Amino acid sequence: MKKNILFIMCDQLRFDYLGCTGHPHIRTPNIDALAARGMLFENAFCNAALCEPSRASYYTGRYMSSHGVMANDDPLRPDEMTLGDYIRDLGSEAYVVGKSEGRINPESLTRLGIPLDSDVVLNRKDNGFTPWEHFGGLYPDPLYREGIGYNDYLKDKGYTAHNPWESVSNTSTSATGEKSSGWLLRNADKASDIKAEHSETVFLTDRAIQFIESRDGSKPWCLHLSYFKPHWPLIAPTPYNTAYSADDVLPANKHESELQDDHPAYKLFRDFEYSKTYSDDEKRAHIIPTYMGLIEELDDQIGRLLTYLDENNLTENTLIALTSDHGDYLGDHWLGEKDLFHEPSIRVPLIISES
């Protein structure tokens, strides 16, 4: 019997921010247990330090120079075979819950005579996977549109905001009614207005479980569960916003010599506001505990999903892979975000377990 595949991807999760990869303070018992029963690859590197090019490489098995996705918003060529295509050719289903970062080029598809409502185009919009619950992760008010599943879910739960992703899940309101946006790193320690049981991470886990429950066993399935966190905005629901403190923050890997005789590209990226913020040790100590709290929330939900597989006798017949699309500098080398090819940016966790 062919195995099912659960392909879990986190966004912007550094290799060294798990217990099983050596972080001395972070609590990730469920991911650690998965690593203990499977294989932890200690030297895994992604092919790009941006979401979309990296994911295109994951899904096609090819370099950026081959698949052509050189930056976010670049479309995948319509003739590229993806992981979803290969899995379907083997007689399995291939669905995504969460973020896939796929793009299409309507002009090229039209020239090739491929209808824009065809299955080919639908799958290319999600990098070869059929969407079960598409969640791109970033829905600020200027990009708001109707039909975002997470927003509809929150409205059903009683959150009455026009765009609850922005104004509830990624906003904190003080006792005096003052609003603080999760986009601003100075607000990272504040609790978001969302109840923990309604967070983005919980919602995607719920939908993953619902997908598995909906399968009738007639076909093996591949579910690409693609979490958005711990990507920014960096704000977490209670209790994850206070799960860690400044004492849990490790020193940045940086040296004054890196500021001398500098390559102009490095200097350009170090001059960005986020790099200046993460280069300030006091600000790092304010921000990184929330990054860690979001990772602990991920671990809790992954544990919930693994328990569901165990309780429903699915574990033995499900191959599980867990990784990240790229890392995060978090102040290493005087940088924030990702973008370049230092180890903190491109070294990723990779765990594969067959039982």
C-alpha positions as CSV (number, residue, x, y, z in Angstrom):
1,M,0.0,0.0,0.0
2,K,1.3,3.4,-0.9
3,K,2.1,5.8,2.0
4,N,0.4,9.1,2.6
5,I,2.6,12.1,2.8
6,L,2.4,14.9,5.3
7,F,4.7,17.7,4.1
8,I,4.9,20.4,6.7
9,M,6.7,23.7,5.9
10,C,7.1,26.6,8.3
11,D,8.0,30.1,7.1
12,Q,11.2,31.8,8.2
13,L,12.0,29.2,10.9
14,R,15.8,29.1,11.6
15,F,17.5,25.7,11.8
16,D,18.9,26.4,15.3
17,Y,15.6,27.5,16.9
18,L,14.4,24.0,17.8
19,G,15.3,21.9,20.8
20,C,16.5,19.0,18.7
21,T,18.9,21.3,16.8
22,G,20.5,22.7,19.9
23,H,18.6,25.8,21.1
24,P,19.1,25.7,24.9
25,H,15.8,27.5,25.9
26,I,13.1,26.9,23.3
27,R,10.4,24.3,24.0
28,T,9.6,22.2,21.0
29,P,8.9,18.7,22.4
30,N,6.7,17.5,19.6
31,I,9.1,18.4,16.8
32,D,11.9,17.0,18.9
33,A,10.0,13.7,19.2
34,L,9.4,13.6,15.5
35,A,13.2,14.1,14.9
36,A,14.0,11.3,17.5
37,R,11.8,8.8,15.7
38,G,12.9,9.8,12.2
39,M,16.0,11.4,10.6
40,L,17.2,14.9,11.4
41,F,19.3,16.3,8.6
42,E,21.8,18.6,10.3
43,N,23.2,20.3,7.1
44,A,20.1,21.1,5.0
45,F,20.2,24.3,3.0
46,C,17.5,25.9,0.8
47,N,18.3,27.2,-2.6
48,A,17.1,30.8,-2.1
49,A,16.6,33.2,0.8
50,L,13.2,34.5,-0.3
51,C,9.9,32.7,0.1
52,E,8.8,32.3,-3.5
53,P,12.1,31.3,-5.2
54,S,12.9,28.9,-2.4
55,R,9.5,27.2,-2.5
56,A,9.8,26.9,-6.3
57,S,13.0,25.1,-5.8
58,Y,11.5,22.8,-3.2
59,Y,8.6,22.0,-5.4
60,T,10.5,21.5,-8.7
61,G,13.8,20.2,-7.4
62,R,15.6,22.8,-9.5
63,Y,17.7,25.9,-9.1
64,M,16.3,29.4,-9.5
65,S,18.3,29.7,-12.7
66,S,16.3,26.7,-14.1
67,H,12.8,27.3,-12.9
68,G,12.9,31.1,-13.4
69,V,11.4,32.2,-10.1
70,M,14.1,34.7,-9.2
71,A,12.1,36.9,-6.9
72,N,8.8,37.0,-5.0
73,D,5.9,37.5,-7.5
74,D,7.7,35.8,-10.4
75,P,5.5,33.2,-12.1
76,L,6.5,29.5,-12.4
77,R,6.9,28.5,-16.0
78,P,3.8,26.5,-17.1
79,D,6.0,23.6,-18.4
80,E,7.7,23.0,-15.0
81,M,6.9,19.7,-13.3
82,T,6.3,20.1,-9.6
83,L,6.1,17.7,-6.6
84,G,2.3,17.8,-6.9
85,D,2.5,16.8,-10.6
86,Y,4.8,13.8,-9.8
87,I,2.6,12.7,-6.9
88,R,-0.6,12.8,-9.0
89,D,1.2,10.8,-11.8
90,L,1.8,8.1,-9.1
91,G,-1.9,7.9,-8.4
92,S,-2.0,10.0,-5.2
93,E,-3.7,13.2,-4.4
94,A,-1.7,16.4,-3.8
95,Y,-3.4,19.2,-1.8
96,V,-2.1,22.3,0.1
97,V,-3.4,23.8,3.3
98,G,-1.7,27.2,3.8
99,K,0.9,29.0,1.8
100,S,2.4,27.9,-1.4
101,E,3.5,31.2,-3.1
102,G,2.5,30.1,-6.6
103,R,2.1,32.6,-9.4
104,I,1.0,32.4,-13.0
105,N,1.6,34.5,-16.1
106,P,-1.8,34.9,-17.8
107,E,-0.4,36.3,-21.0
108,S,1.9,33.3,-21.5
109,L,-0.8,30.8,-20.7
110,T,-3.2,32.5,-23.1
111,R,-0.6,32.4,-25.9
112,L,-0.1,28.7,-25.2
113,G,-3.9,28.1,-25.4
114,I,-4.2,27.0,-21.8
115,P,-7.6,28.1,-20.4
116,L,-7.2,30.3,-17.2
117,D,-9.8,28.2,-15.4
118,S,-8.2,24.9,-16.2
119,D,-6.8,22.5,-13.6
120,V,-3.3,23.3,-14.9
121,V,-3.7,27.0,-14.0
122,L,-5.4,26.2,-10.7
123,N,-2.5,24.1,-9.6
124,R,0.2,26.5,-10.9
125,K,-1.4,29.2,-8.6
126,D,-0.4,26.9,-5.7
127,N,2.9,25.7,-7.1
128,G,1.5,22.4,-8.4
129,F,-0.8,21.6,-5.4
130,T,-4.6,21.7,-5.4
131,P,-5.7,24.2,-2.8
132,W,-7.8,22.8,0.0
133,E,-7.4,25.9,2.1
134,H,-5.3,28.6,0.5
135,F,-3.8,31.0,3.1
136,G,-1.2,33.4,1.7
137,G,-0.4,34.7,5.1
138,L,-0.2,38.4,4.4
139,Y,-3.6,40.3,4.1
140,P,-3.0,43.9,5.2
141,D,-5.9,46.2,4.5
142,P,-4.6,47.4,1.1
143,L,-4.6,43.8,-0.1
144,Y,-7.9,42.8,1.5
145,R,-10.4,40.9,-0.6
146,E,-13.5,38.9,0.0
147,G,-13.2,35.1,0.3
148,I,-10.1,34.8,2.5
149,G,-10.9,31.6,4.4
150,Y,-9.3,32.7,7.7
151,N,-11.2,36.0,7.7
152,D,-14.5,34.2,7.0
153,Y,-13.7,31.8,9.9
154,L,-13.0,34.6,12.3
155,K,-16.2,36.4,11.4
156,D,-18.1,33.2,12.0
157,K,-16.4,33.1,15.5
158,G,-17.8,36.6,16.3
159,Y,-15.0,38.9,15.3
160,T,-16.8,41.7,13.6
161,A,-13.9,43.6,12.0
162,H,-13.8,44.3,8.3
163,N,-10.4,42.6,8.0
164,P,-9.9,40.6,11.3
165,W,-6.6,39.2,10.0
166,E,-5.2,42.8,10.2
167,S,-7.2,44.3,13.0
168,V,-7.6,41.4,15.4
169,S,-5.1,38.6,14.7
170,N,-2.2,41.0,14.1
171,T,-3.2,43.9,16.4
172,S,-3.1,44.4,20.2
173,T,-5.6,46.7,22.0
174,S,-4.8,48.1,25.4
175,A,-7.2,48.5,28.3
176,T,-7.6,52.1,27.3
177,G,-8.4,51.2,23.7
178,E,-5.1,52.1,22.2
179,K,-4.3,50.0,19.1
180,S,-0.8,48.6,18.5
181,S,0.0,47.0,15.1
182,G,2.0,43.8,14.9
183,W,3.8,45.2,11.8
184,L,5.8,47.4,14.2
185,L,8.5,45.4,16.0
186,R,8.3,47.6,19.1
187,N,4.9,46.0,19.7
188,A,6.2,42.4,19.6
189,D,5.7,41.8,23.3
190,K,2.0,42.7,23.3
191,A,-0.7,40.1,23.1
192,S,-2.7,40.1,19.9
193,D,-6.4,40.5,20.2
194,I,-7.1,37.0,18.9
195,K,-7.9,34.2,21.3
196,A,-5.2,31.5,21.1
197,E,-7.7,28.9,19.9
198,H,-8.5,31.1,16.9
199,S,-5.0,31.9,15.7
200,E,-3.7,31.4,12.2
201,T,-1.7,28.4,13.3
202,V,-4.6,26.7,15.0
203,F,-6.9,27.5,12.0
204,L,-4.5,25.8,9.5
205,T,-4.1,22.8,11.8
206,D,-7.9,22.5,12.1
207,R,-8.1,22.6,8.3
208,A,-5.4,20.0,7.9
209,I,-7.2,17.6,10.2
210,Q,-10.5,18.2,8.4
211,F,-8.7,17.4,5.1
212,I,-7.5,14.1,6.4
213,E,-10.9,13.3,7.9
214,S,-12.4,13.9,4.5
215,R,-10.3,11.2,2.7
216,D,-12.1,7.9,2.1
217,G,-9.1,5.8,1.9
218,S,-9.5,5.0,-1.8
219,K,-6.4,7.0,-2.7
220,P,-3.2,7.8,-0.9
221,W,-2.8,11.5,-0.3
222,C,-0.1,14.1,0.0
223,L,-1.0,17.1,2.2
224,H,1.3,20.1,2.0
225,L,0.6,21.8,5.3
226,S,2.3,25.1,5.0
227,Y,2.3,27.3,8.1
228,F,2.8,31.0,7.8
229,K,4.5,31.5,11.2
230,P,7.0,32.4,12.6
231,H,7.1,34.9,9.7
232,W,6.3,38.5,10.6
233,P,4.1,40.4,11.7
234,L,5.7,39.4,15.0
235,I,2.8,39.4,17.5
236,A,1.4,36.4,19.3
237,P,-1.7,35.6,21.3
238,T,-1.7,34.9,25.0
239,P,0.1,33.0,26.4
240,Y,2.7,32.8,23.7
241,N,3.6,36.5,23.8
242,T,5.1,36.0,27.3
243,A,6.4,32.4,27.0
244,Y,10.0,33.7,26.7
245,S,12.0,36.6,28.1
246,A,15.1,38.5,27.2
247,D,17.1,36.0,29.3
248,D,16.3,33.3,26.6
249,V,17.7,35.4,23.7
250,L,21.1,34.2,22.5
251,P,23.8,36.7,21.5
252,A,23.9,37.6,17.8
253,N,26.8,36.2,15.7
254,K,28.4,39.4,14.5
255,H,31.8,41.1,14.7
256,E,33.0,44.7,14.2
257,S,35.3,43.5,11.5
258,E,32.2,42.8,9.3
259,L,31.6,46.6,9.2
260,Q,35.0,47.3,7.6
261,D,36.1,47.0,4.0
262,D,32.5,46.1,3.3
263,H,30.9,44.9,0.0
264,P,28.4,47.6,-1.0
265,A,25.6,45.0,-1.2
266,Y,26.0,44.0,2.4
267,K,26.1,47.7,3.4
268,L,22.9,48.3,1.5
269,F,21.1,45.5,3.4
270,R,22.5,46.6,6.7
271,D,21.2,50.1,6.2
272,F,17.6,48.8,6.0
273,E,15.5,49.6,9.1
274,Y,14.9,46.0,10.0
275,S,18.7,45.3,10.0
276,K,19.4,48.3,12.2
277,T,16.7,47.2,14.6
278,Y,18.0,43.6,14.9
279,S,21.6,45.0,15.2
280,D,20.5,46.7,18.4
281,D,20.9,44.1,21.3
282,E,18.2,45.8,23.4
283,K,15.7,45.7,20.6
284,R,16.6,42.1,19.8
285,A,15.9,41.1,23.4
286,H,12.5,42.7,23.0
287,I,11.6,41.0,19.7
288,I,13.1,37.5,19.6
289,P,11.0,36.2,22.6
290,T,7.9,36.6,20.5
291,Y,9.6,34.8,17.5
292,M,10.3,32.0,20.0
293,G,6.7,32.1,21.3
294,L,5.3,31.7,17.8
295,I,7.6,28.6,17.3
296,E,6.3,27.1,20.5
297,E,2.7,27.6,19.3
298,L,3.7,25.8,16.0
299,D,5.1,23.0,18.0
300,D,1.9,22.7,20.1
301,Q,-0.2,22.5,17.0
302,I,2.1,20.0,15.2
303,G,1.9,17.9,18.3
304,R,-1.9,18.1,18.1
305,L,-1.8,16.9,14.5
306,L,0.7,14.1,15.3
307,T,-1.6,12.9,18.1
308,Y,-4.5,12.9,15.7
309,L,-2.6,10.6,13.3
310,D,-1.7,8.3,16.2
311,E,-5.2,8.1,17.5
312,N,-6.6,7.3,14.0
313,N,-4.0,4.6,13.2
314,L,-2.6,6.8,10.3
315,T,1.0,7.2,11.6
316,E,2.3,3.9,10.3
317,N,1.2,4.7,6.8
318,T,2.2,8.3,6.7
319,L,5.6,9.7,5.7
320,I,6.1,13.0,7.5
321,A,8.6,15.6,6.3
322,L,9.1,18.9,8.2
323,T,11.2,21.8,7.0
324,S,11.2,25.6,6.5
325,D,11.4,27.7,3.3
326,H,14.4,29.7,4.7
327,G,15.8,31.1,7.9
328,D,16.1,34.6,9.5
329,Y,19.2,36.6,10.4
330,L,17.8,37.8,13.7
331,G,20.7,40.2,14.0
332,D,23.5,37.8,12.9
333,H,26.1,39.6,10.7
334,W,24.3,42.9,11.6
335,L,21.3,41.9,9.4
336,G,17.6,41.3,9.8
337,E,15.2,39.3,7.7
338,K,16.8,36.9,5.1
339,D,17.7,38.0,1.5
340,L,21.4,37.0,1.4
341,F,23.3,33.7,1.6
342,H,24.7,33.5,5.1
343,E,24.0,30.3,7.1
344,P,21.3,31.8,9.3
345,S,19.3,32.7,6.2
346,I,19.6,29.5,4.1
347,R,20.2,26.7,6.6
348,V,16.9,25.1,7.4
349,P,15.6,22.3,9.6
350,L,14.7,19.1,7.8
351,I,13.2,16.1,9.5
352,I,11.8,13.0,7.7
353,S,10.0,10.3,9.6
354,E,8.3,7.2,8.1
355,S,6.6,6.0,11.3
